[in-house]
Amino acid sequence: MLDNLLIKLKDVVLHSFQKALNLIGESPQLIKVIEATRSEVAAILLGGMAFYHLRESLQRAEGYADKALSLSREIHSNTAEVWALFIKGQINEFRGDHKRATAWYTKALDKCPDPLRPGMLCALGASFGKQGDYGRALSNLNKAIEQVETFIKNNEYSGKEKLILKFILTEAWSQLGNVNKSIGDFEESRKNFDEALKLARENQFHWEICMTLLRKSGLMLMMGKPEEADIYLNEVEGMPIEEVDSKLQLYTAHSRARQILKSRRYEEALAKYRMVVYGKSDNNIKMDQHLDNLLDHQADMLGEILSGISECLQEMGGEKVYISENLRSVNIAYERVLLEAGIFKQIDKESELRILMEKIRNILWQIFERMPLRHPYKHIIIKHDLAQGKASYAFIRNDEEFPLEMRAFLIFKTLYENLDKCVTRKELERIWNEQKVGAGGFGKPNETGVGTYIMRLRDELKLREFLITCPRPKGWKLIP
């Protein structure tokens, strides 16, 4: 069976790299075979799997990227190593850590063969632009454009290779427009976007058409022309963006919210931002998953989204101004931690970001008057309700509601979020001891520790067969 899969994979790789990744993603056995294969193709495919998981799990993406990098160096494959280094840069872009991204891109550029250099220069220029280093951004993007135009004239490249070069050229013009927009050269920015759109339409690069239209709509908003921005957004929304990329849907919704905001329709803009934050679903669990994905995987956009929400609240006045200022201060702190990568140890940085993300989550609940956060498991529901800024916790069984203390809720939430994984006693005791409010248990003040609470979960919630003890490491887990 595995031989057949490998034969099929080899055939697919020759025709479509993306189809190959889809095939691998659907076959855990094939992933194991690729991981055990010491070849350049295996290293490139591992890098591809990192790219494949980029928008759903940065942790999984980084795992594959590290394997690809290790294997490429072991077998001395320059091509595979450059690919892995580029993806490491992309992972940090998604995290909003642009300094680390530029470090990875620079390493890749040092090893790049000529045909790959323009793409790396484009990525590097875009990353410098996001850091506000506009001099180096313009330098790298202009070099990318110059090199691509030279390579395209070179008859040594095939039609497919030239198409890839044209894609890079399109992105470089679009990113150049973004940088010129940031430094206030609006006329030059418009010319750059128009050049990118011309190339994208000629070659049917749907992603580039959408992204450049969105960037150009942002330019129109900066120029005080929301009506013209509306025209470009209408064109994007008329395209099948659901088929292009889930992140593109987020960009589009955010751009529409900004356009509504600049048109001074603040209530409508805030409603649109609610959709950006929580998605279209009315299901609480899906809404929270959407927000978690935004917090965990879209750090490069989160600051802009929060700024837009804050501006809405500020313009609406009254008591919302206080919430706006609170959100703005947390957002500034969040972006500071992202940018000051060299100051924090990585573990300190991650800890600080987790604290700030929890503050952001709580402020957003308050702004959008969230329904209770619910964690359904088997025949019970654990509920977190944030009403008028005050949190309450409860579990519901057979339509009967019982109050919980905060740390009892956090214990169950941790077990629930790690289904079928052992959560150590040490980890649960840390949560238990950190909470200074309440004594845990089911509203009874004399509970002495997490072990007692776990026993009551098993007995009173009738979870004995589902909540089991792990011998090594010592702890507990909920089974699906």
C-alpha positions as CSV (number, residue, x, y, z in Angstrom):
1,M,0.0,0.0,0.0
2,L,2.8,2.4,0.9
3,D,4.6,1.6,-2.3
4,N,1.5,2.5,-4.3
5,L,1.2,5.8,-2.3
6,L,4.8,6.7,-3.1
7,I,4.3,6.0,-6.8
8,K,1.2,8.1,-6.8
9,L,3.0,10.9,-4.9
10,K,5.9,10.9,-7.3
11,D,3.5,11.2,-10.2
12,V,1.5,14.0,-8.6
13,V,4.7,16.0,-7.6
14,L,5.6,16.1,-11.3
15,H,2.3,17.8,-12.1
16,S,1.2,19.8,-9.1
17,F,3.1,20.5,-5.9
18,Q,-0.1,21.6,-4.1
19,K,-1.9,18.3,-5.0
20,A,1.1,16.5,-3.6
21,L,0.7,18.4,-0.3
22,N,-3.0,17.6,-0.2
23,L,-2.3,13.9,-0.7
24,I,0.3,13.9,2.0
25,G,-2.0,15.8,4.4
26,E,-4.6,13.1,3.9
27,S,-2.2,10.2,4.6
28,P,-0.4,10.0,8.0
29,Q,1.4,6.8,6.8
30,L,2.9,8.8,3.9
31,I,4.1,11.5,6.2
32,K,6.0,8.9,8.2
33,V,7.6,7.5,5.1
34,I,8.7,10.9,3.9
35,E,10.1,11.8,7.3
36,A,12.2,8.6,7.1
37,T,13.4,9.3,3.6
38,R,16.8,11.1,3.4
39,S,16.4,12.9,0.0
40,E,16.1,16.4,-1.4
41,V,12.5,15.7,-2.5
42,A,11.6,14.6,1.0
43,A,13.2,17.8,2.5
44,I,11.3,20.0,0.0
45,L,8.0,18.2,0.8
46,L,8.5,18.6,4.5
47,G,9.0,22.3,3.9
48,G,5.8,22.2,1.8
49,M,3.9,20.6,4.7
50,A,5.1,23.4,6.9
51,F,3.6,25.9,4.4
52,Y,0.5,23.7,4.2
53,H,-0.1,24.0,7.9
54,L,0.9,27.7,8.2
55,R,-2.7,29.1,8.5
56,E,-4.1,26.5,10.9
57,S,-1.2,25.6,13.3
58,L,2.0,27.6,13.6
59,Q,3.3,25.0,16.0
60,R,2.8,22.2,13.5
61,A,4.2,24.3,10.7
62,E,7.3,25.0,12.7
63,G,7.8,21.4,13.5
64,Y,7.8,20.5,9.8
65,A,10.0,23.5,8.9
66,D,12.6,22.4,11.5
67,K,12.6,18.8,10.1
68,A,13.0,20.2,6.6
69,L,15.9,22.4,7.7
70,S,17.6,19.7,9.6
71,L,17.3,17.2,6.7
72,S,18.4,19.7,4.0
73,R,21.6,20.5,5.9
74,E,22.2,16.8,6.6
75,I,22.1,15.9,2.9
76,H,23.7,19.2,1.8
77,S,20.7,20.3,-0.4
78,N,21.0,24.1,-0.9
79,T,17.6,24.3,-2.7
80,A,15.8,22.5,0.2
81,E,17.6,24.6,2.8
82,V,16.7,27.9,1.2
83,W,13.0,26.7,1.0
84,A,13.1,25.8,4.7
85,L,14.7,29.1,5.7
86,F,12.1,31.0,3.7
87,I,9.2,29.2,5.5
88,K,10.8,29.9,8.9
89,G,10.6,33.5,7.9
90,Q,7.0,33.1,6.9
91,I,6.1,31.5,10.2
92,N,7.5,34.5,12.1
93,E,5.7,36.9,9.7
94,F,2.4,35.3,10.8
95,R,3.5,35.7,14.4
96,G,4.1,39.4,13.8
97,D,7.8,39.0,14.7
98,H,9.2,40.8,11.7
99,K,12.7,41.1,13.1
100,R,13.1,37.3,13.3
101,A,11.5,37.0,9.9
102,T,14.1,39.3,8.3
103,A,16.8,37.3,10.0
104,W,15.6,34.0,8.4
105,Y,15.1,35.7,5.0
106,T,18.6,37.1,5.2
107,K,20.0,33.6,5.8
108,A,18.1,32.3,2.9
109,L,19.2,35.2,0.6
110,D,22.9,34.4,1.4
111,K,22.4,30.9,0.0
112,C,20.0,31.7,-2.8
113,P,20.7,30.7,-6.4
114,D,20.0,33.4,-8.9
115,P,16.5,32.4,-10.0
116,L,15.3,32.4,-6.3
117,R,16.9,35.7,-5.3
118,P,14.1,38.1,-6.5
119,G,11.5,36.3,-4.4
120,M,13.7,36.4,-1.3
121,L,14.4,40.1,-1.9
122,C,10.7,40.8,-2.2
123,A,9.9,38.9,1.1
124,L,12.8,40.8,2.8
125,G,11.6,44.2,1.5
126,A,8.0,43.6,2.6
127,S,9.2,42.5,6.1
128,F,11.4,45.6,6.5
129,G,8.4,47.7,5.4
130,K,6.3,46.2,8.2
131,Q,9.0,47.2,10.7
132,G,9.0,50.8,9.5
133,D,12.5,50.4,8.0
134,Y,11.4,52.0,4.7
135,G,14.9,52.7,3.3
136,R,15.9,49.0,3.3
137,A,12.3,48.0,2.2
138,L,12.6,50.2,-0.9
139,S,16.1,49.1,-1.7
140,N,15.2,45.3,-1.6
141,L,12.0,45.7,-3.5
142,N,13.6,47.8,-6.3
143,K,16.4,45.2,-6.5
144,A,13.8,42.4,-6.8
145,I,12.0,44.2,-9.6
146,E,15.3,44.9,-11.5
147,Q,16.4,41.3,-11.2
148,V,13.1,39.8,-12.3
149,E,12.9,42.0,-15.3
150,T,16.4,40.9,-16.3
151,F,15.6,37.2,-15.8
152,I,12.4,37.4,-17.8
153,K,14.4,38.6,-20.8
154,N,16.7,35.6,-20.4
155,N,15.6,32.9,-22.8
156,E,17.1,30.2,-20.7
157,Y,14.0,30.1,-18.5
158,S,11.0,27.9,-19.4
159,G,7.4,29.3,-19.7
160,K,6.5,28.0,-16.2
161,E,9.6,29.5,-14.7
162,K,8.9,32.8,-16.3
163,L,5.3,32.7,-15.0
164,I,6.7,32.3,-11.4
165,L,9.0,35.3,-12.0
166,K,6.1,37.3,-13.2
167,F,4.2,36.4,-10.0
168,I,7.2,37.6,-8.0
169,L,7.3,40.8,-10.0
170,T,3.6,41.4,-9.4
171,E,4.1,41.0,-5.6
172,A,7.1,43.2,-5.6
173,W,5.3,46.1,-7.3
174,S,2.3,45.6,-4.9
175,Q,4.6,45.7,-1.9
176,L,6.4,48.7,-3.2
177,G,3.1,50.5,-3.4
178,N,2.4,49.5,0.2
179,V,5.8,51.0,1.3
180,N,5.3,54.2,-0.7
181,K,1.8,54.5,0.8
182,S,3.4,54.3,4.3
183,I,5.9,57.0,3.7
184,G,3.2,59.3,2.2
185,D,4.2,59.2,-1.5
186,F,0.6,58.6,-2.6
187,E,1.1,59.3,-6.3
188,E,4.0,56.8,-6.6
189,S,2.0,54.3,-4.5
190,R,-0.9,54.5,-7.0
191,K,1.5,53.9,-9.9
192,N,3.0,50.9,-8.2
193,F,-0.4,49.4,-7.5
194,D,-1.6,50.0,-11.1
195,E,1.5,48.2,-12.4
196,A,0.9,45.3,-10.1
197,L,-2.8,45.1,-11.1
198,K,-1.9,45.1,-14.8
199,L,0.5,42.2,-14.4
200,A,-1.9,40.3,-12.1
201,R,-4.8,40.6,-14.6
202,E,-2.7,39.7,-17.6
203,N,-1.5,36.5,-15.9
204,Q,-4.7,35.7,-13.9
205,F,-3.0,35.8,-10.5
206,H,-6.2,36.0,-8.5
207,W,-4.5,36.3,-5.1
208,E,-2.4,39.2,-6.3
209,I,-5.5,40.9,-7.9
210,C,-7.3,40.7,-4.5
211,M,-4.4,41.7,-2.3
212,T,-3.4,44.7,-4.5
213,L,-7.0,45.9,-4.7
214,L,-7.2,45.7,-0.9
215,R,-3.9,47.6,-0.6
216,K,-5.1,50.2,-3.1
217,S,-8.4,50.6,-1.1
218,G,-6.3,51.4,1.9
219,L,-4.5,54.0,-0.1
220,M,-7.8,55.6,-1.0
221,L,-8.8,55.7,2.6
222,M,-5.5,57.4,3.6
223,M,-6.2,60.0,0.8
224,G,-9.7,60.6,2.2
225,K,-11.6,58.9,-0.6
226,P,-13.8,56.2,1.0
227,E,-16.1,56.1,-2.0
228,E,-13.2,55.1,-4.3
229,A,-12.1,52.5,-1.8
230,D,-15.6,51.1,-1.9
231,I,-15.2,50.5,-5.7
232,Y,-12.1,48.3,-5.2
233,L,-13.6,46.4,-2.2
234,N,-16.7,45.7,-4.3
235,E,-14.5,44.1,-7.0
236,V,-12.7,41.9,-4.4
237,E,-16.0,40.8,-2.8
238,G,-17.3,39.9,-6.3
239,M,-14.4,37.4,-6.7
240,P,-14.5,33.8,-5.3
241,I,-12.2,34.7,-2.5
242,E,-13.4,31.7,-0.4
243,E,-11.6,29.5,-3.0
244,V,-8.4,31.6,-2.8
245,D,-7.4,31.7,0.8
246,S,-9.0,31.9,4.3
247,K,-6.6,34.7,5.3
248,L,-7.7,36.7,2.2
249,Q,-11.3,36.6,3.6
250,L,-10.0,38.1,6.8
251,Y,-8.1,40.9,5.0
252,T,-11.2,41.6,2.9
253,A,-13.6,41.8,6.0
254,H,-11.0,44.1,7.8
255,S,-10.7,46.4,4.8
256,R,-14.5,46.7,4.5
257,A,-14.7,47.5,8.2
258,R,-12.1,50.3,7.7
259,Q,-14.0,51.7,4.7
260,I,-17.2,51.8,6.7
261,L,-15.4,53.5,9.6
262,K,-13.9,56.2,7.4
263,S,-17.4,56.8,6.0
264,R,-18.3,57.6,9.6
265,R,-20.9,54.8,10.0
266,Y,-19.5,53.8,13.4
267,E,-22.2,51.4,14.6
268,E,-22.1,49.6,11.2
269,A,-18.3,49.5,11.3
270,L,-18.3,48.0,14.8
271,A,-20.8,45.3,13.7
272,K,-18.4,44.5,10.8
273,Y,-15.4,44.3,13.2
274,R,-17.4,41.9,15.3
275,M,-17.6,39.6,12.3
276,V,-13.8,40.1,11.8
277,V,-13.2,39.0,15.4
278,Y,-15.7,36.2,15.8
279,G,-16.6,35.1,12.2
280,K,-20.1,34.6,10.8
281,S,-21.2,31.8,13.1
282,D,-23.6,32.3,16.0
283,N,-22.2,29.2,17.6
284,N,-20.2,30.3,20.7
285,I,-17.6,27.6,20.3
286,K,-16.9,28.4,16.7
287,M,-16.8,32.1,17.5
288,D,-14.2,31.5,20.2
289,Q,-12.2,29.3,17.9
290,H,-12.2,32.1,15.3
291,L,-10.9,34.6,17.9
292,D,-8.3,32.1,19.1
293,N,-7.1,31.6,15.5
294,L,-6.9,35.4,15.1
295,L,-4.9,35.8,18.3
296,D,-2.6,32.8,17.7
297,H,-2.0,33.0,13.9
298,Q,-2.7,36.5,12.7
299,A,-0.5,38.7,14.9
300,D,0.6,40.6,11.7
301,M,-3.0,41.8,11.4
302,L,-4.2,41.9,15.0
303,G,-2.8,45.4,15.8
304,E,-4.6,47.0,12.8
305,I,-7.9,45.3,13.7
306,L,-7.7,46.4,17.3
307,S,-6.8,50.0,16.2
308,G,-9.9,50.1,14.0
309,I,-12.1,48.9,16.9
310,S,-10.6,51.4,19.2
311,E,-11.2,54.3,16.7
312,C,-14.8,53.2,16.4
313,L,-15.4,53.4,20.1
314,Q,-13.6,56.7,20.4
315,E,-15.8,58.3,17.8
316,M,-18.9,56.8,19.4
317,G,-18.1,58.7,22.6
318,G,-19.6,58.3,26.0
319,E,-18.5,55.4,28.2
320,K,-17.0,53.7,25.1
321,V,-14.1,56.2,25.2
322,Y,-12.8,54.5,28.4
323,I,-13.0,51.1,26.8
324,S,-11.3,52.5,23.7
325,E,-8.4,53.8,25.7
326,N,-8.0,50.6,27.6
327,L,-7.9,48.6,24.3
328,R,-5.5,51.0,22.8
329,S,-3.0,50.8,25.7
330,V,-3.2,46.9,25.7
331,N,-2.6,47.0,21.9
332,I,0.4,49.2,22.2
333,A,1.9,46.9,24.8
334,Y,1.1,43.9,22.6
335,E,2.9,45.4,19.6
336,R,5.8,46.5,21.7
337,V,6.4,42.9,22.8
338,L,6.2,41.7,19.2
339,L,8.7,44.3,18.0
340,E,11.2,44.1,20.9
341,A,12.3,40.6,20.1
342,G,15.9,41.3,21.1
343,I,15.0,42.6,24.5
344,F,12.9,39.6,25.8
345,K,14.1,36.1,26.3
346,Q,11.8,34.0,24.1
347,I,10.1,32.3,27.1
348,D,9.5,35.7,28.8
349,K,8.2,37.1,25.5
350,E,5.7,34.2,25.1
351,S,4.6,34.6,28.7
352,E,4.0,38.3,28.3
353,L,2.1,37.8,25.0
354,R,-0.2,35.2,26.6
355,I,-1.1,37.7,29.4
356,L,-1.8,40.5,26.9
357,M,-3.8,38.2,24.6
358,E,-6.0,37.2,27.6
359,K,-6.6,40.9,28.3
360,I,-7.5,41.5,24.7
361,R,-9.9,38.6,24.8
362,N,-11.6,40.0,27.9
363,I,-11.9,43.5,26.5
364,L,-13.4,42.2,23.2
365,W,-16.0,40.2,25.2
366,Q,-16.9,43.4,27.0
367,I,-17.1,45.5,23.7
368,F,-19.2,43.0,21.8
369,E,-21.4,41.9,24.7
370,R,-20.5,38.3,24.2
371,M,-22.8,35.5,25.1
372,P,-21.4,33.1,27.7
373,L,-18.4,31.1,26.7
374,R,-19.4,27.4,26.8
375,H,-17.3,24.2,26.9
376,P,-19.6,21.3,26.2
377,Y,-18.3,17.8,27.2
378,K,-20.4,14.7,27.1
379,H,-23.6,15.4,28.9
380,I,-22.4,18.6,30.7
381,I,-21.6,22.2,29.8
382,I,-19.1,24.4,31.6
383,K,-20.0,28.1,31.2
384,H,-18.1,31.4,31.6
385,D,-20.4,34.4,31.5
386,L,-19.0,38.0,31.3
387,A,-21.8,40.4,32.2
388,Q,-21.2,44.0,32.9
389,G,-17.5,43.3,33.2
390,K,-17.9,40.8,36.0
391,A,-17.2,37.1,35.3
392,S,-19.2,34.2,36.7
393,Y,-18.7,30.4,36.2
394,A,-21.1,27.5,36.3
395,F,-21.6,24.0,35.0
396,I,-24.9,22.8,33.6
397,R,-26.3,19.3,33.7
398,N,-29.8,18.2,32.7
399,D,-30.7,21.9,32.4
400,E,-29.7,22.5,36.0
401,E,-27.0,25.1,36.7
402,F,-24.5,24.9,39.5
403,P,-22.0,27.8,40.3
404,L,-18.3,27.2,40.1
405,E,-15.4,29.2,41.5
406,M,-12.9,30.6,39.0
407,R,-10.1,28.1,39.5
408,A,-12.5,25.2,39.3
409,F,-13.6,26.5,35.9
410,L,-10.0,26.9,34.8
411,I,-9.1,23.4,35.8
412,F,-11.9,21.9,33.7
413,K,-11.2,24.3,30.9
414,T,-7.5,23.2,30.8
415,L,-8.5,19.5,30.7
416,Y,-11.1,20.2,28.0
417,E,-8.6,22.1,25.8
418,N,-6.2,19.2,26.1
419,L,-8.6,16.3,25.3
420,D,-6.8,13.0,25.3
421,K,-3.6,14.5,26.5
422,C,-2.2,14.1,30.0
423,V,-2.2,17.4,32.0
424,T,0.3,17.0,34.8
425,R,-0.6,17.5,38.4
426,K,2.1,20.1,38.6
427,E,0.5,22.1,35.8
428,L,-3.0,22.0,37.4
429,E,-1.7,22.9,40.8
430,R,0.0,25.9,39.3
431,I,-3.4,27.1,38.0
432,W,-5.0,26.2,41.3
433,N,-2.5,28.2,43.4
434,E,-2.3,31.2,41.1
435,Q,-5.9,32.0,41.6
436,K,-6.5,34.1,44.7
437,V,-10.3,34.3,44.4
438,G,-12.3,31.5,45.9
439,A,-11.3,28.1,47.2
440,G,-12.3,26.0,44.2
441,G,-14.7,23.1,44.1
442,F,-18.4,23.6,43.6
443,G,-18.9,26.7,45.6
444,K,-17.7,25.1,48.8
445,P,-15.0,27.2,50.6
446,N,-13.2,24.4,52.4
447,E,-11.8,22.5,49.4
448,T,-8.1,21.9,50.0
449,G,-6.5,21.2,46.6
450,V,-6.7,20.2,43.0
451,G,-6.7,16.5,43.7
452,T,-9.9,16.8,45.8
453,Y,-11.6,18.8,43.0
454,I,-10.6,16.2,40.4
455,M,-12.3,13.5,42.5
456,R,-15.4,15.5,42.7
457,L,-15.4,16.1,39.0
458,R,-15.3,12.4,38.5
459,D,-18.0,11.6,41.0
460,E,-20.5,14.5,41.0
461,L,-20.3,15.1,37.2
462,K,-20.4,11.4,36.6
463,L,-17.1,11.5,34.6
464,R,-15.4,8.6,36.2
465,E,-15.1,6.7,33.0
466,F,-14.0,9.7,31.0
467,L,-11.6,11.5,33.4
468,I,-8.8,9.1,34.0
469,T,-5.5,9.2,35.9
470,C,-2.1,9.2,34.1
471,P,0.6,7.3,35.9
472,R,3.6,8.9,34.0
473,P,3.7,11.8,34.1
474,K,1.3,11.9,37.0
475,G,-1.8,13.8,36.1
476,W,-5.3,13.5,34.5
477,K,-6.9,13.6,31.1
478,L,-10.4,13.8,29.6
479,I,-10.8,11.3,26.8
480,P,-12.9,12.2,23.7
